[in-house]
Amino acid sequence: MDTEPDGEQTPRTRAVAGGEARLIPDIDRSRAWLLTVDGSPQSYVDLDDPAHLEFEYARRIGHLLDVAAPSGAPLEALHLGGGALTLPRYLAATRPGSRQRVAEPDAELTAFVTARLPLPPGADIALEAADGRTVLEEAADGSADVVVADVFAGSRIPAHLTTLPYAHQAARVLRPDGVYVANLADAAPFRFLASQLAAFAAAFPRTAIVAEPSVLRGRRFGNVLLLASHGRLPLPELARRCSADPFPARVEEGPALERFLRGARPAGDGEAVPSPEPPDGAFNIG
């Protein structure tokens, strides 16, 4: 059941398929909310400013969406994972007219979020209560300018969204200059990241990663964005924007990725495993 407290800026909770979802108000921004599921931060939304991206990894995806096409041009986007719909809201605000599909299997979570944090009027965002890979496999060839994968079951990425067949499906759905971006999480010795790089390098001619230097140097567990494309990746402009963030990130491609690969091979559907369990305190909040 939803908690229905008095006053808009009061935490709200609901039991959803993935656990207990909470919307926690940000006392510094009048209509901004943090979504957590079982204590793990999932999304942050400012209803007054949907272009505001609080999480650093989301800012980096926002930078990629900004440089993926000429400024303001609408995109066809497929989002695997919904959360509080932060990035679909961002794209609707920064590229009006974009057509977006969002695959989020937790229908209770989507209902909780959209009841409390409604989507902006006129936004062309289709919500589907379905598994991301299922929606990806059903999408038409060359139907997306961008595929954004941000799927976590609790604090881990499900195994079926980490395989070589999955990477080939993403390659099939993207247009020639389209971009795939996934939010991953790993730490040294980067076995999970290596398997993902191997899978997407087998499906795409160009790949890159984006992360904070401390993560790339193996000093801590953290988010790593994986990028892939058939054609161009707008890396110079992306690198400039990421380096100017409050928590600067580095973009790496080509030979620089070899130190992460280290002979890794992509996983098939029968052998894949979820992303590693984060250490205590890596992402959870009290």
N, C-alpha and C positions, 0 to 999 in steps of 0.2 A: 504493500500500500504506500501511496505517496504521503509524505508528511506535509501538512498544510498549515504552516505557522503564520502568525500575524506579522505583517510587515514584509515588504518585498525583499529587503536585504537580510534575510535570515536563511541559514543553511536548510536545504531540502534534501530528503532522502527517498529512495525507492529501491525495493528488491527487484533486480533484473536478472536475466539469464546468467550474466557473468559475475554476479555477486551483489553487493550493496553499492548502488550508485549514489553519489552525493554531489550536489551543486552548492559550492561555497562562495559567498560573495567576497569580492575584493573591496576592502574598506577604502582603498585609495582611488577607486574608479566607480562611479555611481551605478553603472549598469553592467558591470563586468563580473564574470563567474568562472570559477575553476571547477571542472568536472573530475571526480575521482571515482574509481571502481575498486572496492576493497582496499582503499587507502592509496592506490597507485594513481598518480596524476595522469589523466588521459587527454584533456583538452582545456583550453582557456578561450573564452569568448567575451568580447566587449560589444554589447549590442549597439552602443552609440558610435563605435569606431571599429567596424569589422576588419579594417585594414591593419589594426593593431595586432601583432603576433607576439605573444608574451614568451612562449617557449623558444629557446634558441634554435632547436632543430626546425621548428615551424617557420621561423624567420628565414632560415636558409632555403627551405622549400619555396617560401614566398619570393625570395630573390630569384630562384630559378624560374618560377612562373612569370616574373616580371620581364626576364630577358629571353624567354622561350619564343617570343614572337614580337613584332613591332608593338610599341606602346599602345595600350588600349584595344588592340585587336581581340575579338572574341575567340575563345578556344573551345574545342570539344574535349571534355575532360571525363575520365573515368577514375573514381576514387574507390579504392579497396580499403574499407574501414571508414567508419563515420565518426564515432565519438560525439562531440558536440558540434560537428560540422564546421570546424574552424576554417579549414582551407577552402571548402566550397563557398563559404561566406566571403572569404578574402577574394577569391577569383570573381565572384559576382560583383563585388565592390570595385575592383581594379580593372576588370575587363567586362563591362556590361554587355549583355547579349550572349555571353558564353552559355553553352548547353552542357549540363553536367549530370552524370549518373553517380549515385553513391550506393555501394553495396555494403550493408551493415547487417550481419545475421541476428543481432540482438534487437528484436523488434521492441521489446519493453524499454530498452535503453533509448532507442530513437523516439519512442512516444514520450518518455519522460523529458528528454531534451527539448523536443519541438514544442511541447506544451508550455514549458517554462521559458524557453529561449526561441521564440518563433523565427522562422526564416524571413528575410526581408521580402516585402511585397515585390512581385515581378521577377524574382530570381527564378531562372529555369533550372531547378535542381530536383531531379527525380530520385526519390528514396526507395531502395529496394531491400526488403528483409530477406537477404540471401547471402550465402557464402561468397566471398570475393572471388575465389577461383572459379566457382560455377558461373558467375556473371561474366568473368573474363573469357571463359571458354565459349560462352554463348554470344559474345560480342562479334560484330561483323569485322571482316578483314579490313585493315586500314581505316578504322572508324574513329580513332582518337588522336588528338594532338599531344595529349599528355595522359599518362597513367600514374597515379599517385597511390602508392601502397604504404599504408600506415596501420597495420593490423597486429594487434596484440591480444592474446588470450591470457588475461591477467597481465603478467610482466614478460611474457615470452611470445615470439612469433611462431604461429603454428607451422608444423613441418611441411604440410602440403603446399605452403606458399614459399617454399625455399628450394624447389627442385628444378632440374633442367627442363622437364616438360612444361612446368609453369613459366619458366623464362621464355621458352619458345612460343607459348600462348601470348605473352606480352609483346614479343616481337611481331607476331602476326597481326595483332590489333592496332599497333602504332602505325601512323603514316610515315612516309620516308624521312621527314624532318622532325618527327615526334620524339618526345623524351619520356623515358620511364624514370621514376625516382621512388626509392624505397627508404623508409626510416628503419634502420637496423640498430642493433645494440650488441656490443661485444667488447672484449678486452684482450690484451696479450695472453696467449700467443696467436689470437685472431683466427682460430680454426673455423669458426662460423663465417666470419667475413670472407675468409679464403674460399670456402665452398660457394658462397654467393658470387664472388668475383669470377670463379671458374665457370659457374652456370651461365652467367650473363655474358661473359666473354665468348662462350660457345654459341650464344644466340644473337649477339649484336657485334658489329665491328668496332664500336667505340664504347668504352666504359670509363668511369671516373668515380672518385669518392670525395666526400667533404666531411671534415670533422675538426674539432679543436686539436691543436698540436699535442696537448697533454694526453689525449686519447690515442692519437696516432703513434706517439712515442711509447705507448704501453704503460703509462703511469697510472691510469685509472680506467674503470669501466665507463662507457658512455655511448652516446648516439653517433652513428656513422650513416651518412646518406650515400646510397649507391645510385649512380646515374648510368643510363645506357641509352644508346640511340643508333639508328641505322645511318644517320647522316651527321649533321653538325651537333656539337655540344657547345653552348655559348660560354665556354669556360673562362676566358679572360675577364669578361664583364662580371660573371658570377664570382670569380676570385676577388675582384676589387670590392664588390659589395660585402662579401663574407668577411674580408679582412678589416672592414670598417665597422663591424658590429661591436657592441659592448664586450662580447666574448668572441674574439676573432676566431675564424675557422680557416683551414687551409684546404685547397683543392689539389688533388693529385690524380695523374693519369699516366698512361703509357708505361715506360720502364719503371717509374716510381712505384707501380703497383706490384712489381715482381716480388718485393720483399714481403708482401702479405700473402701472395699466392703460394710460393714455396712448394710447387708441384702438386697443389691441391687439385682434386677433380670434382666435377659437379655430381650431385647426388640424384639418383633416380627416385621415383615415387615410392618404391618399396624400402628405401634405405635412409631416407631423410629423417632428421631429428629437429625438434624445435630449437630456437635460439637459446643461448645459455641463460640460466637463472641469474638475475642480477644479484650482486652481493647486498647484504643488509644495508639499507640506507642509501642505495644508489639512486633510487627514484621515489621511494615511498615517503609519505608525509605522515605526521602524527594525527 
